[in-house]
Amino acid sequence: MTSRPDAIIVGAGIVGAACAYYLSRGGLRVTVFDEGFAGGGTTAAGMGHIVVMDDSEAQFALTSWSQRLLDDLLPAMPRAAEYERCGTLWVAEDDEQLDAARGKRTYYRDRGVETELLDARQLGEAEPQLRPGLAGGLRVPADGVVYPPAVTRWLLDQAIHLGATVREGVAVEGVAPRAVLTGAGRLEADCIINAAGAGAPRLTPGLPIVPRKGHLVITDRAPGFSRHQVIELGYLRSAHTMSAASVAFNVQPRITGQLLVGSSRELVGWDASLNRDVLGRMLERACSFMPGLAALPALRTWTGFRPATPDKLPLIGAWPSVDGLWIAAGHEGLGITTALGTGSMLTDLILGRPPAIDPAPYAADRVMAEAH
Ligand SMILES: Cc1cc2nc3c(=O)[nH]c(=O)nc-3n(C[C@H](O)[C@H](O)[C@H](O)COP(=O)(O)OP(=O)(O)OC[C@H]3O[C@@H](n4cnc5c(N)ncnc54)[C@H](O)[C@@H]3O)c2cc1C
């Protein structure tokens, strides 16, 4: 096997790639293993929405900080990363949801995030394909979208440039104190980082992560159909329902003119098959908000598995019961947004530097309460 690295990362999804990037920048010699190919797991199945969220202070801190880290890196990223600052438009169906939008605006304003509250007329002007009769919305202009596999590849390329090794098509079969086991043998390092996404508990039993399935559809090109990432405010309710299958209206314009249409959430283990009932409900919901969607041909439909934790926060930090083991996993539906904050925080923790935000809420061995 290759010579002894300082750090071994299991998983070359966007989270593992961000860890490789920051650890390499921190001067460590890194080896990354992926049993498939880089960015080919959940990272390839996601929507790529970069969104500041306000479910909890910890979620806000990690999403907003990660967005700032992305802003710093954007000038160096290739066009293939497909970054667009399209903004998020949160849609309120009725007055109650518009009140929730006002609450969201106050929360963001108090923390320095620019927003605009839109009345029904302004909402229609912002997104003419939305059905009439909606109450209004909240625009968050600084949010954006990326193409996650390309961002992942770019982060790994930067790490390789700094001396990292990326080994695709190599499964890690076991994690031991300061070592991993693969079919080719045992490789040692001072730290091992489990960034295997929804597969992380297979290597570290006891990690509170389960696969949470989601469907997405991509349409044919319809340039100008939608200008923002458009989401119903009810999305938050869907994201929080851990028991039943749930759907919510969530549409994203791609740089190609195509539209990504989501989203659904189900707890069905690793069953990747299309659930026609859930898919039908998801598309019905989307068309009820944007009736014109029904006329657009759907080119492809797929599913992916969000790595979900009970309290909706990722696990970032040491796993004390295995010497030298660190966890960077459990990012549910926000891993594209929060990968950079994760990689940067984990690197600071490993190097003994204070992270830019308090790492305590994300501690891998924290006692978890379910989020409501
Ligand atoms: C439908 C859907 C929509 C989403 N939309 C968004 C969005 O708009 N914005 C957002 O921020 N997030 C979104 N997400 C969430 C986001 O995609 C994930 O949080 C993120 O991709 C997780 O990245 P990861 O690197 O942890 O996992 P992964 O991308 O799954 O990477 C883990 C890697 O580990 C490898 N691996 C696993 N086990 C082993 C092993 N034993 N040995 C070697 N390699 C191994 C896998 O092959 C895989 O490549 C969405 C997710 C879904 C499913």
The ligand as an SDF file (V2000), in Angstrom:
LIG
                    3D

 53 58  0  0  0  0  0  0  0  0999 V2000
  -32.9450   14.3730   -2.9860 C   0  0  0  0  0  0  0  0  0  0  0  0
  -31.8720   15.1140   -2.2310 C   0  0  0  0  0  0  0  0  0  0  0  0
  -31.7760   16.4930   -2.3600 C   0  0  0  0  0  0  0  0  0  0  0  0
  -30.7810   17.1910   -1.6590 C   0  0  0  0  0  0  0  0  0  0  0  0
  -30.6840   18.5390   -1.8470 N   0  0  0  0  0  0  0  0  0  0  0  0
  -29.7220   19.2290   -1.1720 C   0  0  0  0  0  0  0  0  0  0  0  0
  -29.5860   20.6310   -1.3530 C   0  0  0  0  0  0  0  0  0  0  0  0
  -30.2780   21.2370   -2.1690 O   0  0  0  0  0  0  0  0  0  0  0  0
  -28.6640   21.2970   -0.6030 N   0  0  0  0  0  0  0  0  0  0  0  0
  -27.8660   20.6560    0.3040 C   0  0  0  0  0  0  0  0  0  0  0  0
  -27.0830   21.3330    0.9790 O   0  0  0  0  0  0  0  0  0  0  0  0
  -27.9380   19.3210    0.4580 N   0  0  0  0  0  0  0  0  0  0  0  0
  -28.8460   18.5970   -0.2460 C   0  0  0  0  0  0  0  0  0  0  0  0
  -28.9660   17.2560   -0.0760 N   0  0  0  0  0  0  0  0  0  0  0  0
  -28.1150   16.6030    0.9260 C   0  0  0  0  0  0  0  0  0  0  0  0
  -26.7210   16.3380    0.4010 C   0  0  0  0  0  0  0  0  0  0  0  0
  -26.7710   15.7770   -0.8870 O   0  0  0  0  0  0  0  0  0  0  0  0
  -25.9910   15.4120    1.3910 C   0  0  0  0  0  0  0  0  0  0  0  0
  -26.1050   15.9110    2.7080 O   0  0  0  0  0  0  0  0  0  0  0  0
  -24.5130   15.3040    1.0350 C   0  0  0  0  0  0  0  0  0  0  0  0
  -24.3330   14.9640   -0.3190 O   0  0  0  0  0  0  0  0  0  0  0  0
  -23.8070   14.2990    1.9340 C   0  0  0  0  0  0  0  0  0  0  0  0
  -22.4900   14.2130    1.4880 O   0  0  0  0  0  0  0  0  0  0  0  0
  -21.5080   13.1410    2.0680 P   0  0  0  0  0  0  0  0  0  0  0  0
  -20.1630   13.4100    1.4790 O   0  0  0  0  0  0  0  0  0  0  0  0
  -21.6380   13.0840    3.5560 O   0  0  0  0  0  0  0  0  0  0  0  0
  -22.1030   11.7380    1.5630 O   0  0  0  0  0  0  0  0  0  0  0  0
  -21.9280   11.0000    0.1460 P   0  0  0  0  0  0  0  0  0  0  0  0
  -22.0060   11.9490   -0.9780 O   0  0  0  0  0  0  0  0  0  0  0  0
  -22.8660    9.8570    0.1500 O   0  0  0  0  0  0  0  0  0  0  0  0
  -20.4360   10.4830    0.2000 O   0  0  0  0  0  0  0  0  0  0  0  0
  -20.0550    9.3790    0.9890 C   0  0  0  0  0  0  0  0  0  0  0  0
  -19.0900    8.5620    0.1590 C   0  0  0  0  0  0  0  0  0  0  0  0
  -18.5810    7.5210    0.9860 O   0  0  0  0  0  0  0  0  0  0  0  0
  -18.3630    6.4030    0.1780 C   0  0  0  0  0  0  0  0  0  0  0  0
  -18.3300    5.2380    1.0720 N   0  0  0  0  0  0  0  0  0  0  0  0
  -19.3240    4.7870    1.8890 C   0  0  0  0  0  0  0  0  0  0  0  0
  -18.9020    3.7080    2.5830 N   0  0  0  0  0  0  0  0  0  0  0  0
  -17.6100    3.4820    2.1890 C   0  0  0  0  0  0  0  0  0  0  0  0
  -16.6380    2.5040    2.5430 C   0  0  0  0  0  0  0  0  0  0  0  0
  -16.8950    1.5520    3.4530 N   0  0  0  0  0  0  0  0  0  0  0  0
  -15.4210    2.5670    1.9510 N   0  0  0  0  0  0  0  0  0  0  0  0
  -15.1340    3.5290    1.0400 C   0  0  0  0  0  0  0  0  0  0  0  0
  -16.0380    4.4740    0.6570 N   0  0  0  0  0  0  0  0  0  0  0  0
  -17.2540    4.4550    1.2360 C   0  0  0  0  0  0  0  0  0  0  0  0
  -19.5450    6.4020   -0.7990 C   0  0  0  0  0  0  0  0  0  0  0  0
  -19.2050    5.7020   -1.9830 O   0  0  0  0  0  0  0  0  0  0  0  0
  -19.7500    7.8910   -1.0300 C   0  0  0  0  0  0  0  0  0  0  0  0
  -19.1410    8.3510   -2.2210 O   0  0  0  0  0  0  0  0  0  0  0  0
  -29.8960   16.5090   -0.7950 C   0  0  0  0  0  0  0  0  0  0  0  0
  -29.9790   15.1210   -0.7070 C   0  0  0  0  0  0  0  0  0  0  0  0
  -30.9450   14.4210   -1.4250 C   0  0  0  0  0  0  0  0  0  0  0  0
  -30.9910   12.9360   -1.3270 C   0  0  0  0  0  0  0  0  0  0  0  0
  1  2  1  0
  2  3  1  0
  2 52  2  0
  3  4  2  0
  4  5  1  0
  4 50  1  0
  5  6  2  0
  6  7  1  0
  6 13  1  0
  7  8  2  0
  7  9  1  0
  9 10  1  0
 10 11  2  0
 10 12  1  0
 12 13  2  0
 13 14  1  0
 14 15  1  0
 14 50  1  0
 15 16  1  0
 16 17  1  0
 16 18  1  0
 18 19  1  0
 18 20  1  0
 20 21  1  0
 20 22  1  0
 22 23  1  0
 23 24  1  0
 24 25  2  0
 24 26  1  0
 24 27  1  0
 27 28  1  0
 28 29  2  0
 28 30  1  0
 28 31  1  0
 31 32  1  0
 32 33  1  0
 33 34  1  0
 33 48  1  0
 34 35  1  0
 35 36  1  0
 35 46  1  0
 36 37  1  0
 36 45  1  0
 37 38  2  0
 38 39  1  0
 39 40  1  0
 39 45  2  0
 40 41  1  0
 40 42  2  0
 42 43  1  0
 43 44  2  0
 44 45  1  0
 46 47  1  0
 46 48  1  0
 48 49  1  0
 50 51  2  0
 51 52  1  0
 52 53  1  0
M  END
$$$$
